[in-house]
Structure formats: structure tokens, C-alpha cells
Amino acid sequence: MKSRNSLCWILLLIVVSGAAFADTKITKTGDTVVEGKALTIDGGFGRCINGLSFQQDALVSHEDYQYAAFYDADRQVCLARRKLPDGDWDVIRFADYPFRSNDAHNTISLGICPNDGTIHLAFDHHGHPLHYRVSRKGAAKSPEDVIWDVSLFGPITSELEKGKSIRITYPRFWQTPDGGLQFCYRQGGSGNGDRMLVDYDAETGEWVNTRQIDSRHGLFEDDMGQSQSRCSYPNGYAYGPDGRLHVTWVWRESSQGANHDLMYAYSEDRGKTWLNNQGEALNEPAHVNSPGITVANIGRDYGLMNTHGQAVDSLGRIHVVMWHSTDQSLRAAGSKPGQHRWGTPETRRYHHYWRDADAVWHHFELPVVAGTRPKLFMDNESNAYLICSDAWTRKIFSTKGDLMILGATSRANWKDWKTLHVEKGPFINEMLGDYYRWKRDKTLSVMVQESPKEAHEATPLRILDFAFEEQ
């Protein structure tokens, strides 16, 4: 089956290799080891714990420094930094927290608030009490002036707002256009959870205004049955050039445990109120029966996976790439809808969905067997770039694969997807990139971890840097 997958990637090169990216050259400008012995695990959800698609950020650049969060072989929470473009990595190892889990969900999320230079970490959650710590103000704003060690950070806490301990899953940080920081998490479990959003106040150094932004409630019914509870799985939260906050997601129902449909909403006021695809106000947190939020119908029996890649282009249009099966791909594999929860690997395809200025959604299926869950980046000309691993297995999480960089142009309405670069692994992780460095200078920094040869073997964690040049 591996040879068939490789053939599909070769066919992609042949089918779409016209003049689209003839003038674009990708050069690897850096390849550095952040940690020589980074942790791998051996749990029911895979062996990777550093670099998974639900980490909105594990690699962030700010003020000419780049920061990476990970677990080392001694199971310590680690935060490394280097001066860009090619400084040495300096690592803080927090020895006060014993990480014991072998659950791949329990990753680390990293956030930086530009307004006060604080660095925020949230780690080790899958329905657990919050584990959160924050640096002193100015740690990232004046990096040359601070001593880079554990004394820079405060203690671990289970609270954001004072007096309100929380249990969470899937923490996410992201910056606001005015230099603020927001935090999002799921409250509740898979198939039975709500999404919460909180604002960081840089003046007071406190988190405020916790509010619910989507809901588990409502009735859903299809050929697979009826469900009265669910949770959202967002592809991401992203601000556009106009200050609009976009989110796309799928629902996972409590019954059958499968995902369905592509949903969309946006906010004009930093996530205080939300609008549907037609620009109509949602008067309560988005739920499965909310009008106008379903933008693509994808049944529960088509192996739709969750937590993929999204990005906003230079004109403020939201784009999503995610994988699921189709009737055609299922027939070709001798399978049928609903036969396998995630679809057999050879039936999975990447699908590009995007919304135009008239709120109309468009769809294009990439002519390639999907690998790992991808991440999406848009340049200043609204060209799209996708990073993923070509590895695929009958499970969701791969054990080894190569880094793939694909691209498509705005002038072709993103129908000319082409493989632009292959970086040989094998790598164990799902590919994560540094969004903030990309936005600043069009350098794509990608976190990769080498695959272990045996269970629990620690392996190097690396950052690969790529420059995109017009010839």
C-alpha cells in the first residue's frame, strides 16, 4: 500500500505541474536541533506528543526571537528560544511538573501577548484541571534584557480568572490584531462539550470575560441515527486583515462518535458576538441547529476527520483544507460509506473549501491520497501553501513520513495544487508551522520530530526553515 501512496504523490506532480509555480523556488535555509532527546510516547492515540494538529501554536516568533514548546525525554515541560535567523537554542526545563501521561491529546500550547511581552503555557490536558503558567511582563518584548531560566515564570495554576478553577481539553492561544491575547478550550468531553473563550488584559495581567462560544445542545438526526449531544472540533481561529475573527469546525456527535459537516461563523468584536455565514447574528452560542452556519454537507459515514488547517487570505477570505472520503474514492477501494469510521486510508482525499466575498463557498478536491492532517498558510498574494506528512496508516496518527509542501495560486482559483518540496524523514509528528514568522517575512518554519525505531525512544526535535523566492 505504501507504493500506491507514493504513486499518488508522483501523479499529483504530473497532473498539475504546469506553469502555476514555475517562478517560485523553495530553499531550505535552516535545519536546527531544538532538542536532541525529545519525548515520544506509546499510547492508544499514537506515539507523538510534540507536534499535533490541535496545537494551534507550539512554535511562535516575536521580536526577532523564536520560541518552541515541547516535552523532553525526562518528561519535563520545556520552552526553548533562539535569536533569528540562526541563533543557538536555549532551553528552559521546568522540573516542578512531572508529566506522566501517554495520551497524545496532552500536548503543550504556547502563546505570546505582544502588548506586555508575556509568554503563556498550557499543558497536559484531556479533561484535566488547567495547568497554566505565565512569564513576567516583558519576557518576549525585551528578550535581550531577561535572564532565560525558570525564575522568569510564575507557578502553575488551575485558574485563569481568579477563584474559577477549570477542567479543560485542547487549549489554544492566539493574538488579536491590537496586540492582545485570547485563550480557548473545550469544557466537557468528546461528543459532549462546549467551547469557551477568554481575554487576556495586558494592563492588569489578568484573564477576563470567560464566555461560551459554542454549545453541545440540539438535536441531530441522519441515516446513522439520532444524537442529542456533541462537541465542536475547530480547524482554528484566525483574524483576517480587516480584524474579523473566523472559525470553521466540524461536529462530533455523542452517538456513533463520527464527525459531520463543515461549519462557519465569524465575529466583528473579538469573539463577544458571532455571525453566521450570511452575516446574521447568532443570539446564543452556536449549536447544531443554529441557522446559516452549515456551509458544506459531509455525512458522518464519509470518514471526515477533525482539526485540520485553515487560513485567511490577503482579501479576508477564509480557506480550509481537510480530509474525508467520497463516493468515488470509496468505490475505487471496494468500500462504501460508513464501513470504516475514518474511511480506509486509500479513500481519504484533501478537500479545499473557501468562502468568497459574496459569502458563497467553493470546493475543490485535491487529486492525491491524503496523508496527515494538514496546516494551511496564505501569502500576501493569496497563494496557498499546505504542509503535511505523506504518511498514512489505518490509524489516525502516523509513525513515520516525509514533510510535504504543496501550493496553489489565487490566479487559478486554487485549482492548480502542486507538490513544491519534499523533505525526507521519517518524521513522527503532524506538521506545525510558525504562523507569525511566515506573516512577517514569508519564512516557513516547520517543527518536525524524527521517528523512533522502537517504543519510547527519544528522538531529535528539529526546526526546518524554508524561504520562498520569486525567480
Secondary structure, 3 states (H helix, E strand, C coil): CHHHHHHHHHHHHHHCCCCCCCCEEEEEEEEEEEEEEECCCCECCECCCCCCCCCCCCEEEECCEEEEEEEECCCCEEEEEEECCCCCCEEEEECCCCCCCCCCCCCEEEEEECCCCEEEEEECCCCEECCEEEECCCCCCCHHHCCCCHHHECCCECECCCCCECEEEEEEEEECCCCCEEEEEEEEECCEEEEEEEEEECCCCEEEEEEEEECCCCCEEECCEEECCEEEEEEEEEECCCCCEEEEEEEEECCCCCEEEEEEEEECCCCCCEECCCCCEECCCECCCCCCCEEECCCHHHCCCCCCEEEECCCCCEEEEEEECCHHHHHHCCCCCCCCCCCCHHHCEEEEEEECCCCCEEEEEEEEECCCCCEEEECCCCCEEEEEECCCCCCCCCCCCCEEEEEECHHHCCCCCEEEEEECCCECCCCEECHHHHHHHCEEEEEEEECCCCCCCCEEEEEEEEEEEEC
